[in-house]
Amino acid sequence: MTVRSRPWLLDAPIGLVIALVSIGTARVQATVVRQINPTMGPPWMQPRFRQHQVPFPPGVDLHEPYTWAAVVWSVLLGFGIAIRRVRPLVGYSITVIATTGYLAAGLPFGPVLLGPAIGLLALATRMPVRQWLPWGALLLPMIWAGFVGGDYAGLADPNFWTAIILGPPLIMVPALIATIRRIRSQESRRAHELELRRVAYQERLRIARDVHDLIGHSLSVINMQAGVALYVLDKDAAPAEDDHRVEESLQAIRSTSKNALDELRATLAVFRGEGTEPDTTGERAPVSGLARLSELVDTFRAAGRIVSVQVDGDLDDLPGPVDNAAYRVLQEALTNVARHAGDATATVLIARSAERLIIQVTDDGRRSSRAGSRADPQQPQGSGLIGMRERARAVGGDVTAGPRPEGGFSVRAEFPLRPSETAS
């Protein structure tokens, strides 16, 4: 049995301490009154109003009933505090009733007011403001009980109005603080949940981009290689040459499909046991990078495409996220050339400076009978350009694309490089 499972184990001692202090306070007041005037009893024992007290006959023990009244109400107060978290509304009501009786008996204001404050605090931690605040109205008659023995039921006492105006708000301070903390905690929890959803969405979006890029690229290459093989088998050429070119195309298909499957397994590993947590750092080891530039270009060249490459700058120490994004953008741009521009010549320009990395892919726009056209309505448009822009923006870059005035198409991507990321 722990405090967490039995909250009254902590609240009962608190109630006991407040009850004992309240009893002690009442006893001190009774003792002081008896020493000053042994025949002057507490106000609730007087037959007249408080300011017109009449001495009791000598020999009457005024101290004992005064103390017993404090004991009864203080014990009831402690019980209300002890059950405040088990039965918040019942506990608060008991503390208000006990405090009202305590004060109406002429016992002094003081630690007894902690009881309703603690009881109201329990309500505030479990109820919205609109539900617990009306219960604070019970504090008004409770405060009034401390003055009810005066003239005109205490209304003529100048301290009455001060107590009525300031008392309830001061007693509700702990409850108001608890409400503010609870609201902030709820807002923080909602913000955390929204952040988790955002991270999960970004992770799904990243996986979708990876799958689109590697599958789209690989299937495009396979399609090109299969087209070459079929074209060679159909045309009239020397058998030996035919066999050689068909073998090269089939080998390329085999290699490309194997690489695609390997990368697909790595990408989808996030759905297995070792990859259930979303990547929130952005530093996941990239599946690919510009170190595979030659391999990527050779894949297209093996399919009969003409690709020229010019690199200006060192590409070895690029930040991982930028390296991966740049490779995927380049891969998608070349795939679009092969898919839409047919036998067009592709030119790749890569320039790296201290501040940024620039990649530009252009084609001359030439077509063959086997190529589709970007303007062809029968060709699916896909989401290649959208995916390229998303990848670039994820690392602070951007992609612009459009037709060239002299013919063909151009894709330009820029990625910022921070010195702290590129330093070796």
C-alpha atoms as one frame of an Amber mdcrd trajectory, in Angstrom:
protein
   0.000   0.000   0.000   1.545   3.291  -1.122   0.680   6.984  -0.870  -0.158
   6.993  -4.577  -2.717   4.202  -4.178  -3.994   5.496  -0.798  -3.981   9.318
  -1.003  -5.582   9.655   2.431  -2.326   8.397   3.950  -0.856  11.813   3.151
  -3.990  13.893   3.725  -4.872  12.393   7.122  -1.686  13.690   8.826  -2.264
  17.110   7.262  -5.821  17.166   8.605  -4.600  16.031  12.023  -1.982  18.778
  12.205  -4.464  21.504  11.218  -7.007  20.154  13.726  -4.451  20.155  16.550
  -3.259  23.656  15.693  -6.863  24.912  15.589  -7.563  23.336  18.980  -4.377
  24.842  20.355  -5.276  28.282  19.027  -8.698  28.102  20.672  -7.156  26.923
  23.940  -4.670  29.784  23.969  -7.447  32.313  23.410  -9.550  30.776  26.187
  -6.597  30.800  28.565  -5.820  34.436  27.812  -9.443  35.459  28.308  -9.635
  33.582  31.619  -6.436  35.186  32.889  -7.631  38.664  31.972 -11.113  38.181
  33.416 -11.943  34.755  34.892 -15.675  35.522  34.776 -15.685  36.461  31.084
 -16.575  33.522  28.867 -16.484  33.074  25.107 -18.951  35.090  23.022 -21.122
  32.111  22.087 -21.792  31.490  25.821 -22.930  35.057  26.474 -26.603  35.863
  26.804 -25.980  39.210  25.112 -24.115  40.460  22.049 -20.360  40.242  21.881
 -19.598  43.892  22.678 -21.972  43.811  25.674 -20.630  40.702  27.402 -21.947
  40.025  30.919 -19.684  38.301  33.500 -20.630  34.811  34.540 -21.062  33.976
  38.219 -17.830  33.081  40.058 -16.930  29.392  40.103 -18.334  28.559  36.664
 -15.681  26.755  34.519 -15.824  28.619  31.239 -12.667  27.066  29.775 -13.895
  23.480  29.364 -16.909  24.012  27.047 -14.882  26.519  25.030 -12.166  23.907
  24.396 -14.611  21.109  23.663 -16.306  23.170  20.964 -12.919  23.642  19.343
 -12.202  19.901  19.573 -15.464  18.860  17.915 -15.231  21.245  14.986 -11.481
  20.762  14.521 -11.794  16.971  14.375 -14.558  17.299  11.790 -12.342  19.700
   9.853  -9.448  17.220   9.888 -11.733  14.458   8.614 -12.826  16.605   5.672
  -9.187  17.244   4.774  -8.345  13.538   5.045 -10.934  12.535   2.420 -10.457
  15.528   0.111  -8.856  13.487  -2.686 -11.015  10.406  -2.205 -14.284  12.399
  -2.148 -13.357  15.958  -3.191 -16.840  17.487  -3.066 -17.787  15.786   0.198
 -14.450  16.684   1.755 -14.756  20.334   0.778 -18.325  20.544   2.082 -17.257
  19.060   5.430 -14.388  21.533   5.794 -16.751  24.453   5.114 -19.335  23.161
   7.624 -16.673  22.534  10.273 -15.097  25.953   9.787 -18.512  27.628   9.894
 -19.316  25.931  13.218 -15.854  26.738  14.579 -16.179  30.447  13.798 -19.835
  30.670  14.864 -18.772  29.348  18.273 -16.691  32.469  18.731 -13.447  30.619
  18.163 -10.650  32.641  16.525  -9.863  33.041  12.846  -6.556  31.437  11.978
  -5.273  28.021  10.866  -8.843  26.753  10.655  -9.217  28.650   7.353  -6.624
  26.331   5.785  -9.246  23.568   5.773 -11.593  25.111   3.174  -8.594  26.295
   1.156  -7.227  22.741   0.942 -10.679  21.312   0.228 -11.285  23.784  -2.597
  -7.833  22.989  -3.964  -8.885  19.345  -4.353 -11.922  20.442  -6.371  -9.848
  22.727  -8.590  -7.451  19.930  -9.513 -10.316  17.736 -10.733 -12.924  20.132
 -12.125 -12.991  22.896 -14.720 -13.256  26.447 -13.360 -16.924  26.736 -14.325
 -17.714  23.731 -12.090 -15.706  24.412  -8.938 -15.978  28.208  -8.801 -19.697
  28.235  -7.793 -18.799  26.111  -4.777 -16.610  28.993  -3.630 -19.818  30.861
  -2.791 -20.036  28.741   0.389 -17.109  30.732   1.732 -19.289  33.839   2.169
 -21.622  32.451   4.888 -18.609  30.716   6.433 -16.803  34.048   6.892 -20.018
  35.656   8.083 -20.286  33.035  10.843 -17.298  34.615  12.556 -19.225  37.876
  13.039 -22.778  36.615  13.509 -22.676  37.259  17.275 -22.260  41.005  16.795
 -24.820  43.759  16.398 -27.134  43.302  13.455 -25.697  39.796  12.885 -22.220
  41.267  12.486 -23.136  43.692   9.726 -22.266  46.645  11.951 -18.744  45.365
  12.571 -16.260  47.347  10.400 -14.056  44.264  10.078 -16.933  42.252   8.615
 -16.849  43.870   5.196 -13.080  43.622   4.972 -13.265  39.908   5.782 -16.120
  39.291   3.320 -14.327  41.089   0.481 -10.804  39.757   1.040 -11.419  36.429
   2.774 -12.901  34.263  -0.022 -10.410  35.407  -2.709  -7.475  34.696  -0.384
  -8.860  31.257   0.461  -9.284  30.528  -3.271  -5.691  31.498  -4.173  -4.356
  27.886  -3.989  -7.280  26.675  -6.112  -6.675  29.386  -8.711  -2.966  28.543
  -8.857  -3.788  24.850  -9.264  -6.243  25.690 -12.062  -3.638  27.741 -13.920
  -1.088  24.948 -13.581  -3.621  22.362 -14.752  -4.535  24.459 -17.804  -0.868
  24.926 -18.664  -0.251  21.224 -18.218  -3.155  20.397 -20.536  -1.887  22.863
 -23.135   1.603  21.408 -22.870   0.216  17.891 -23.252  -1.818  18.916 -26.289
   1.214  20.620 -27.808   3.256  17.467 -27.197   0.590  15.315 -28.841   0.456
  17.658 -31.834   4.243  17.512 -32.101   4.160  13.713 -32.040   1.529  13.735
 -34.776   3.590  16.195 -36.797   6.721  14.059 -36.423   4.773  10.935 -37.393
   3.339  12.731 -40.425   6.788  13.953 -41.456   8.137  10.423 -41.081   5.361
   8.994 -43.238   5.967  11.739 -45.781   9.684  10.953 -45.811   9.002   7.260
 -46.342   6.545   8.061 -49.129   9.172  10.221 -50.843  11.828   7.526 -50.455
   9.554   4.838 -51.845   8.478   7.070 -54.725  12.050   8.010 -55.594  13.674
   4.614 -55.461  10.773   2.682 -56.988  10.055   5.320 -59.623  13.700   5.576
 -60.604  14.320   1.841 -60.591  11.196   0.985 -62.553  12.014   3.675 -65.101
  15.483   2.202 -65.596  14.049  -1.313 -65.817  11.517  -0.067 -68.356  14.276
   1.520 -70.441  16.457  -1.581 -70.301  13.538  -3.831 -71.221  12.762  -1.505
 -74.113  16.360  -1.757 -75.320  16.235  -5.552 -75.120  12.976  -5.719 -77.063
  14.252  -3.227 -79.615  17.430  -5.254 -80.183  15.500  -8.496 -80.542  13.158
  -6.928 -83.095  15.687  -5.206 -85.356  17.845  -6.830 -87.983  21.391  -7.060
 -86.616  24.198  -9.523 -86.198  23.221 -12.298 -83.775  26.383 -11.920 -81.705
  25.800  -8.205 -81.286  22.161  -8.864 -80.431  23.107 -11.382 -77.759  25.650
  -9.008 -76.247  23.265  -6.056 -76.008  20.397  -8.177 -74.709  22.682  -9.634
 -72.047  23.787  -6.150 -70.964  20.199  -4.974 -70.706  19.113  -8.007 -68.709
  22.119  -7.637 -66.384  21.184  -3.986 -65.851  17.592  -4.986 -65.103  18.792
  -7.555 -62.598  21.180  -5.128 -60.874  18.677  -2.287 -60.767  15.869  -4.430
 -59.388  18.193  -5.870 -56.718  19.320  -2.397 -55.628  15.713  -1.218 -55.550
  14.696  -4.108 -53.308  17.639  -3.483 -50.959  16.805   0.206 -50.624  13.117
  -0.538 -50.219  13.872  -2.922 -47.343  16.054  -0.274 -45.684  13.390   2.392
 -46.110  10.555   0.254 -44.751  12.645  -0.907 -41.775  10.951   1.854 -39.791
   7.832  -0.336 -39.684   9.699  -3.236 -38.104  10.736  -3.633 -34.490  14.046
  -1.839 -34.857  12.453   1.147 -36.535   9.228   1.850 -34.661  10.366   5.192
 -33.299  10.104   8.123 -35.714  13.286   9.971 -36.523  13.057  13.406 -34.852
  16.664  14.476 -35.297  16.888  14.663 -39.055  20.271  12.921 -38.849  19.199
   9.480 -40.030  21.947   7.873 -42.063  21.043   8.541 -45.700  20.180   5.633
 -47.918  22.002   7.323 -50.774  24.290  10.265 -51.373  26.265  12.037 -54.068
  29.073   9.545 -53.487  26.936   7.293 -55.725  26.823   9.912 -58.483  28.893
   7.828 -60.902  26.774   4.739 -60.264  23.589   6.718 -60.859  24.832   8.243
 -64.118  26.174   4.900 -65.349  22.715   3.392 -64.887  21.241   5.860 -67.360
  24.159   5.583 -69.743  23.794   1.805 -69.761  20.232   2.325 -70.943  21.497
   4.283 -73.932  20.949   7.780 -72.534  23.542  10.484 -73.087  24.414  12.139
 -69.772  27.233  14.631 -69.258  28.356  15.577 -65.758  30.326  18.559 -64.486
  31.265  18.829 -60.804  32.768  21.961 -59.268  33.814  21.512 -55.647  34.326
  18.746 -53.108  31.289  16.565 -52.427  32.851  14.272 -49.830  31.927  16.072
 -46.590  28.370  17.166 -47.251  25.941  17.059 -44.305  24.007  13.786 -44.313
  20.481  15.225 -44.786  21.644  17.562 -47.573  23.650  14.796 -49.262  20.658
  12.456 -49.265  18.216  15.140 -50.454  20.570  16.273 -53.236  21.013  12.714
 -54.490  17.258  12.064 -54.528  16.550  15.323 -56.367  19.215  14.495 -58.958
  17.887  10.952 -59.302  14.327  12.169 -59.840  15.426  14.831 -62.330  17.319
  12.277 -64.435  14.405   9.861 -64.182  12.085  12.565 -65.513  14.458  13.173
 -68.432  14.442   9.471 -69.289  10.691   9.210 -68.826   9.595  12.322 -70.707
  12.462  13.413 -72.960  13.289  10.110 -74.617  16.690  10.242 -76.344  17.418
  13.803 -75.226  20.886  14.609 -73.954  20.963  15.375 -70.227  23.504  17.732
 -68.676  24.240  17.650 -64.944  25.993  20.597 -63.287  26.947  20.355 -59.594
  28.593  23.314 -57.859  29.536  23.375 -54.194  30.687  26.478 -52.305  31.100
  27.211 -48.618  27.530  28.476 -48.330  25.482  26.356 -50.715  25.217  23.359
 -53.012  23.669  23.847 -56.457  22.454  21.062 -58.738  21.118  21.745 -62.225
  19.820  19.142 -64.667  18.881  20.200 -68.195  17.929  18.365 -71.363  17.906
  19.509 -74.981  14.330  18.402 -75.515  14.910  15.912 -78.355  12.326  13.127
 -78.630  12.209   9.676 -80.133   9.235   7.600 -81.158   9.605   5.647 -77.930
   9.501   8.709 -75.701   6.520  10.398 -74.177   6.035  14.130 -74.022   5.545
  16.303 -70.989   2.608  17.831 -72.727   1.130  14.466 -73.637  -2.162  14.128
 -71.733  -1.892  10.353 -71.883   1.236  10.436 -69.712   0.634  10.449 -65.963
   2.111  13.568 -64.378   3.061  11.949 -61.061   4.451  13.837 -58.071   8.133
  14.040 -58.970   8.461  17.832 -58.888   6.406  18.021 -55.701   8.620  15.409
 -54.068  11.787  17.227 -55.161  10.570  20.492 -53.664   9.557  18.777 -50.422
  12.964  17.161 -50.101  14.781  20.429 -50.743  12.623  22.442 -48.344  13.099
  19.836 -45.625  16.782  20.880 -45.445  16.210  24.575 -46.094  16.631  24.501
 -49.874  14.397  25.001 -52.874  13.786  23.619 -56.361  12.773  25.530 -59.478
  11.776  23.791 -62.696  10.397  24.737 -66.078  10.895  24.654 -69.849  13.956
  26.303 -71.379  13.550  29.067 -73.995  15.837  27.209 -76.394  13.940  23.958
 -75.873  14.032  21.194 -73.349  13.539  21.331 -69.614  15.575  22.523 -66.634
  15.568  21.604 -62.950  17.643  23.662 -60.514  18.033  22.858 -56.813  19.836
  24.920 -54.172  20.745  23.673 -50.698  22.216  25.895 -47.955  25.343  24.656
 -46.203  26.068  25.889 -42.692  29.758  26.017 -41.735  29.076  24.005 -38.566
  27.648  21.148 -40.651  30.414  21.017 -43.245  33.360  21.403 -40.916  35.417
  18.278 -40.710
